[in-house]
Amino acid sequence: MSTDKPVIIYGASGYTGRLVAEFLREFNLPFIAAGRNAKKITEAIETVPGIDTISYDVVEVEHTVEALTELFTGAQVVCNTVGPFASFGDVVVQAALAAGVHYLDTTGEQNWTLHARDTYSRKFADAGLLLAPSTSYMHTVSDIASNIVLEHEGIDSLDILCLFSGTPTFASTQSIFTILAADHYYLEQDKLVQWPANSVSKVQLPGQHEVYTALPWGGTALPVWFQDDPRVANTRALSGVFDQQLMEGVAQMARHFEENIKPLPKDEQDKALQEQASGVQGGMPPRENRRIHRTLDSVYGRGPNKLVHCVIHGNATYLQTGAIQAYAARQLIVSGSRKYGFASACAAFGHREILGMLQGFGFVGDPIVTGHVG
């Protein structure tokens, strides 16, 4: 088929997919809602408030390069929400490249981000297309704070912390368990260095008395994004949720993986991880409440004789992801990207511009910048 709809949501029956649809409606962008089950997609999209005011189609499609290439042909952007991306992403990226459409996804998997960069960046750049994994709350708001810090000269090291409240979706939980089996990296003197197994940190949050638990969370996309940035030599990123009982559970699962699952053959590893993930989150979490589901992104920027600290307080991680995906799609359709091939959302569209959009929707406050900022 050849569509006249500029945006494809792939995985539209899921929690995140319907939020992308909600914000495509806000930006007045017609779309195709696609996935493996048309009935589930229709039921999901019909719950989006005001969806009858935007033109959209529902399409059932097989997860093959051939079927997706046919579906994507004529569109301009695909918003991929089907994870774990390390398991399902290659097919979608290959179809996007074959159809000549920009690719966005919502991954939190560093191993997938590295694979996408190393395998497809040059091909997308040569085609004049954007390849932007992790166009989502994680890790875009931390990237915004990092780039605000880097507006000050003399910074070469980034110490990043992202904490949020809320219940992971089923797909997010699957991804969390998938990245347990992957190597995780931070950036040290321009090179990716592997985190030690079972790394757990205690962190002090700006503006709060309590000490929290945080993890490398698969390494995050941030060290990958900054590896080729001439301003930055070192990047470490930690993440977590405010629910400390849940965080302790994740840390225990990481230890359990290293001790009991990692020695198994890969097919048995995959089966064990899927069983664990299904036991943790088997259904659809409730819609976020902005008064309750809060976010905190904190970045310390260091140089030989300078320290700059940026904190961004916000709310509703998944709603932010829907807004960031839709905004990125709009920018690609209206004005294109500042960079083609592999890039973060901030590199493609501007960190101040994305910040302004999130503030316009009431998702984040003004960044708090302190330290040696002269």
LINRALIN-V495828 format. One record per residue. N is the residue number from 1. SS is DSSP state (A for helix, B for strand, O for the rest). Layout:
n->[N,N]
ss->[SS,SS]
This chain:
n->[1,2,3,4,5,6,7,8,9,10,11,12,13,14,15,16,17,18,19,20,21,22,23,24,25,26,27,28,29,30,31,32,33,34,35,36,37,38,39,40,41,42,43,44,45,46,47,48,49,50,51,52,53,54,55,56,57,58,59,60,61,62,63,64,65,66,67,68,69,70,71,72,73,74,75,76,77,78,79,80,81,82,83,84,85,86,87,88,89,90,91,92,93,94,95,96,97,98,99,100,101,102,103,104,105,106,107,108,109,110,111,112,113,114,115,116,117,118,119,120,121,122,123,124,125,126,127,128,129,130,131,132,133,134,135,136,137,138,139,140,141,142,143,144,145,146,147,148,149,150,151,152,153,154,155,156,157,158,159,160,161,162,163,164,165,166,167,168,169,170,171,172,173,174,175,176,177,178,179,180,181,182,183,184,185,186,187,188,189,190,191,192,193,194,195,196,197,198,199,200,201,202,203,204,205,206,207,208,209,210,211,212,213,214,215,216,217,218,219,220,221,222,223,224,225,226,227,228,229,230,231,232,233,234,235,236,237,238,239,240,241,242,243,244,245,246,247,248,249,250,251,252,253,254,255,256,257,258,259,260,261,262,263,264,265,266,267,268,269,270,271,272,273,274,275,276,277,278,279,280,281,282,283,284,285,286,287,288,289,290,291,292,293,294,295,296,297,298,299,300,301,302,303,304,305,306,307,308,309,310,311,312,313,314,315,316,317,318,319,320,321,322,323,324,325,326,327,328,329,330,331,332,333,334,335,336,337,338,339,340,341,342,343,344,345,346,347,348,349,350,351,352,353,354,355,356,357,358,359,360,361,362,363,364,365,366,367,368,369,370,371,372,373,374]
ss->[O,O,O,O,O,O,B,B,B,B,O,O,O,O,A,A,A,A,A,A,A,A,A,A,A,A,O,O,O,O,B,B,B,B,B,O,O,A,A,A,A,A,A,A,A,O,O,O,O,O,A,A,A,O,O,B,B,B,B,B,O,O,O,O,A,A,A,A,A,A,A,A,O,O,O,O,B,B,B,B,O,O,O,O,A,A,A,A,A,A,A,A,A,A,A,A,A,A,A,O,O,B,B,B,B,O,O,O,O,A,A,A,A,A,A,A,A,A,A,A,A,A,A,A,A,A,O,O,O,B,B,B,O,O,O,O,A,A,A,A,A,A,A,A,A,A,A,A,A,O,O,O,O,O,O,O,B,B,B,B,B,B,B,B,O,O,O,O,O,A,A,A,A,A,A,A,A,A,A,A,O,O,O,O,B,B,B,B,O,O,B,B,B,B,O,O,O,O,O,B,B,B,B,B,O,O,O,O,O,O,B,B,B,B,B,O,A,A,A,O,O,A,A,A,A,A,O,O,O,O,O,O,O,B,B,B,B,B,B,B,B,O,O,A,A,A,A,A,A,A,A,A,A,A,A,A,A,A,A,A,A,O,O,O,O,A,A,A,A,A,A,A,A,A,A,A,A,A,A,A,O,O,O,O,O,O,O,O,O,O,O,O,O,B,B,B,B,B,B,B,B,B,B,O,O,B,B,B,B,B,B,B,B,B,B,O,A,A,A,A,A,A,A,A,A,A,A,A,A,A,A,A,A,A,O,O,O,O,O,O,B,B,O,O,A,A,A,A,A,O,A,A,A,A,A,A,A,A,A,A,O,O,O,B,O,O,O,B,B,B,B,O,O,O]
